[in-house]
Amino acid sequence: MDSAVLITLILSGVFLLAFFGIGSTVLWALFTGAPWVPTRQHEVERMARLVHANNNDVFYDLGCGDGRTIKAMLPYVTRAVGIEISLPNALWCYLRFRNNPRVHIVFNSFYRTSLHDATIVYIYQFPNVHEAIKEKLLHELPQGAHVVTHVWPILGWDDKLKEVSEEQGHPRFYIYQV
């Protein structure tokens, strides 16, 4: 086979994979209202400090994207679980953490995934998602578990609010205890 044809086939395959991978994520976001908006690295590190995690904690990221919050929390927790509904992101996280026995990536909706062993749950979702999942959190999380939201509070959870982190020039983190 001619090398120019082979290069064209390889580049076409890469383009199609990228197009359908990114395209499927964008289309899924349009249908579910849950786009992937990564948390900035310095915000992830700030959240890791704020939550006061320890080696008895099990960290869950509901919508783990590229896994950056999981990576940031690993030095502090015994185990981390990333739940991701976008296939390209879930696959990326799986490949990223495949050799780490302390990380488990779940390709599923967090609505259909058990949270029973989570002691810290991180949610960077729109307020309508907070509203839809708050009963699940109350029902499934063990007493004393922490829920951390980024940017938006969980409406109606004022009695569970433990801390609001406000630093000039940074989005808020809301830390709840159930």
Secondary structure, DSSP 8 states (H G I E B T S, - for coil): --HHHHHHHHHHHHHHHHHHHHHHHHHHHHHHS-------HHHHHHHHHHTT--TT-EEEEET-TTSHHHHHHTTT-SEEEEEE--HHHHHHHHHHHTT-TTEEEEES-GGGS--TT-SEEEE---HHHHHHHHHHHHHHS-TT-EEEEESS--TT-GGGEEEEE--TTS--EEEEE-
